[in-house]
Amino acid sequence: MDLVATLRNKIDVLDDGEYIAGLKAVLLHIETGFRHLSRGQESDDDTAFTDAIYRTNQAFEGSIKEAYRVLAGQDPAKKRPFDIEGYLETNKVFRSRVLSQFTTYRTEWRNPSAHDYKLDFDASEAFLAIVSVSAFACLLLDQIAERLAYLKSQAEAEAQKQQIAETLAGSVDASLLMRTVDVLRQFCSTYTPPTGSPLQHTEAQFIGALHGFLASAAPELRVLTEVKLAKDRPFRADLIIERGEEKLVVELKRRLDRKNFQNVLAQVEHYMLISGIKNGIALFLPDSPSALEVQEIDVAGIGGKLNVLSQEGSNPTLQGTHR
């Protein structure tokens, strides 16, 4: 995997904003870190490896500043990195996987190199530091992209709040499953991914946009993203939606074909089984605003229901209720 290309693509899909300059600076520091690593390996200049880690420290600091700007909605210009880090930790701003990478880089690389000016690092240490800060930046960029998409989608839905409410009025008193299906169908019938970029709209942006729409169109629903389904297992659902005691799992997929269709259904059913949640939705996202058809599947063993939403005419035939 080309980490620099991955980071560049994650930045390029974002809309313009104050955060772009800072994120591009993060990318430049990581690129320069790789160049220092190569210089040290090719010229036997061991100081290059320490230079690489000083660059990754700059990338780390820039990452947390832009996280503070986007995720906390605060201007980092007059804040010390120490204060920003404290705010992000205290307010639990980072997702668990982002926090894990944040803690790893800060503990293993930033703190030792910042607090002991006599330290020198070798090629392996420089490489690990670059990979560590790159992993942190990649996961953080996904969370930033999701947040930006959430805010934009929520604002767009708020501008049409009355019209959307009238369209969805018939499902207000329905079960959580039926209410959510109704809202998702409305979202997919109107949502248009940003155009003008050759890069695909990312899954994180779709999740953020859907979450933002739900926050405006169905504020009675509690939406959780990237939820760990069991304490002793690594599986995470894209969305868990709650209303009172009712819960359901939602999994988003970018494409629908016969090769992956049954695997997706098995994945969602597995999530339902290990979480104890009896209802689920597999949402196959359309490429453009489209009407969705719904197929309902009985989940044996737990008395549950799995609804499959996909563009009309695209769904492989299933045994179950079709509407």
N, C-alpha and C positions, 0 to 999 in steps of 0.2 A: 504494500500500500504506500502511495506517495502522500505523506502527511501534509506537506506544503500544499499540494494540489487540493487535497481534501479541505484544508482550512480556507484556501482561496475560494473554492466553490461555495462553502458555507457563508462566506461574507458576500459573495457576488449575488446571491439570491435575495439578500435583504433590500428593503426599500431604503432610499436615501434618508439620512438623519445625522444628528451630531455624533452618534456613536461610530459612524463609518470610518472617520479619520483615525480614531483610536484603535479600532479593530485592525485596520490596515497596518498601523504601526506595530501591533502585536505580531502580525504575520511577518513583517520585515525583520523584527528581532529574531524570530525563529529561523527565517531564511539565513540570516547572518550567523546565527549559532551553528547551523549546518556547515556554512562556509569555513568558520573557524575550526570545526571538527575536521573537515577535509584538509585544511592547511596543516594542522598538527600531524595528521596521519601521513601526509605526503612529504613534509619537510623536517620531520623529527623536532618540531618546535613545540615543546610541552606546554609552554605558556598559552598556546592557542586553545587548549582544552579548558583552562580556567577562564579565558576570554569567552568561550562558548557558554559557560554557565552564567557569567555575568549578563550575557544577552538573554538567556532564558529567564533570569530574574526580572529583567525589564519586561519581557513578554508576560510574565506572571502578574507583575504590578499593573500593566496596562489592561490585562484581562479583568482583574477585579475592579478597576476603575470603571470600565464600560459596563460590567455587571451592575455596579452601583447605580450608574446612570439609567440603565434600562429596567432592571428588575426591581430596584428600589425607587425609581423615579426621582433621583437626587443628583445634583450637580457635583461631580467629584473634584472640581477644579481647586477648591480651597480646603480639601480634606486630606489629612495624612493617610498614607496606606494603612498604618496601624489602626486608625479610627474606622476606616472603611471595612477592613477585615473584621473588626469587632462588631460592627453593625450587621454585616452579612451573617456572621455566626450567631449572634444573639437573637436575631429576628428569623433565623432558619430560612434564609432566602434561597439557598442552594438546594436542589434536589439531592437525594441520597447519593447517587452515583457521581454527581458533580462535586459534592462535599467530600467524598472519598478521595477523588483525584486532587482536590484543593489541599486537603490535609497531607496527602503523600508528598506533594511537591514542596509545600512549605516546610514540612518537618525534615525531609531528607536532603533538600538542596538549598532552598532560599535561606533558611535560618542559619545553617552551618556556614555558608559562604558569606553571608552578610555580617556575621558576628565574629568571625575569625579571619582577619586579613592575611594571616600567614599560611592559610590553606592553599594547596595546589591540588589539581584534579587531573586524572589520567583520561585516556581515550574512552574507556568503558564508562566511566562516570559521566563524562560529557554527553556521550550517546544516551545514556539512561535519563539524564536530566532533560535533554531535548525531547525524547519520547514522552516523558512524564508531563512536561508542560504542554506539549502538543495534544495529548489525550485530554488534559484539563480544558484546554481552549476549545477543542472539538465538541466536547459534551456541553460546555458552557454556551457555545454558539447555538446549539440546538435549543437550549432553554431560552436564550435571548430571542431566537427566531420565533419560538412558540409564543412568547410574551408579546412581541410586536404584532404578530398575527391576531392574537386575542384582542388587543386594544383596538386595532383597526376594524375587525369584524364586529366587535361590540358597539363601536361608534356608528358603523353603518346600519346595524340593526336598530339602534336607538332612534336613528333618523326616520325609520319606517315602523316605529313601535306599534302605532295604532293599527295600521294595515296588517301587520303580522299577527297581532293579537286577534283580530277579527277572523283571519284565516285559520288560526289554531284554536278558536273558541270551542269547537266541538269536542276536543280531547281533554279539556281542562279537568274533568271529573273522571276520566278513564283511568285504567290501571297504569302503573308506571311504565310498563312495557309498551302499551299502546300510545301513551302520551309521548314517550321518547321517539317511537317510530314516526309519529306524526311530525314532530319537530325536526327530525333528521331529514325526512322527505322534503320539508319546506326549505331547509338549509340547502340541500343539494339541487333544488329546483331553481335557486337564485344565485348561488355562490359562484363567482368567476375567479379562478386563480389569477394572480398578477401576470401580465404579459410583457413582452419587450425583452425578456432574458432568454437566451438559448438553454438555460439550465432549468431543470424540472422544479416545480414547487415541491418542497420537501414534506415528508410526513409530519415533522414537527410543526410546520406552518399550517398544515391541514388541521392538526389536532388543536392548535391555538385558535384558528379561525372558528372551528366548530364550538369550542369552549366559549369563545366570546359571544357567538350567536345564542347559545343556550343561556348564557348569563342575562341576556336582554330579553329573549323571546320566552323563556320559561324560568323566571327567577326563583320559582318555588323548588326547583331541582338543585341538589347539591352535586357538583361535578368535581371528581378527583382524577388527576392525570398521573400516568406512570405509577400505578399503585402496585406494591408488592402484595401478592395474593396469599402468601403463607410465610410465616416467620422463618421456617427452615428450608424454603425453596426460593430459587432466583427468579421465578416467573413474575412478570409485571403485565398488567392490562393497560391498554392505551387509555381507557376511561372506565371509571366506576361511577355510576349515577345513582343517587339516593334520593328518596322522598319518604320521610318518616321511617318506618321499619322496612320499607321495600328497597331492594337493591338490584342492579343489573350490570352486567359486563358488556362493554362495547369495544370491539376490535376493528380498526380501520385497515383496509388494504388498498394498494394503489392500482392493482389490475386484477382482472378476472379472466381466467382461462381454465379449461378442463383439467390441466395438469395440476394446478394448485388448489382447485376448488374444494375437493374433499379434505385436503390437508388443512385448509383454513377452518372448515367446519370442525374437524377433529381438534384443532388448537383451541377454539372457543369452548367447545364442550369440555375439554380438559381443564380450562380455566374455571369453568363453572363448577366442575367436580371438586377441584382442590380448594376452592374458595368457599364452597357451600352456598353459592349464589345460584338460585334456580332459573333465572332468566338471563338471556344474552342476545346480543345483536352482532352480526358480522356485516359490516358496511363496506361494500366495494365502491370506492369513490369514482364518480364519472369524471371525464376529462373536461367537461363543460357543463353549464347548467342543464339538468335533465330530470325528467320524471323517473321515479324509482318504483319498481315493483317489489312486492314483499312475499316471501315464502316462509312458512312456519313449519318448524320441525320439532317433533316431540323428542326430548332428551330422556332416554330410558334410565331408570334407576334412581333419579332424583325428582321425577315428576315435573320436570322443567320444560321451558319453551325456548327455542333458538329461532330468532327471526333473521332471515337473510335479505339484505337490501342491495339491489343492484339496478343498473340501468335497464329500462324496459326492453325485453327481447334478448338480453344477453346472458340470462341465467340458465345454467344446465338444468335439466328436468330433475325435480326432486319429488319424493313421496311426501305429501303433506298438504297443508292448506295454502292456496295461492290467491293473492288478491292484488 
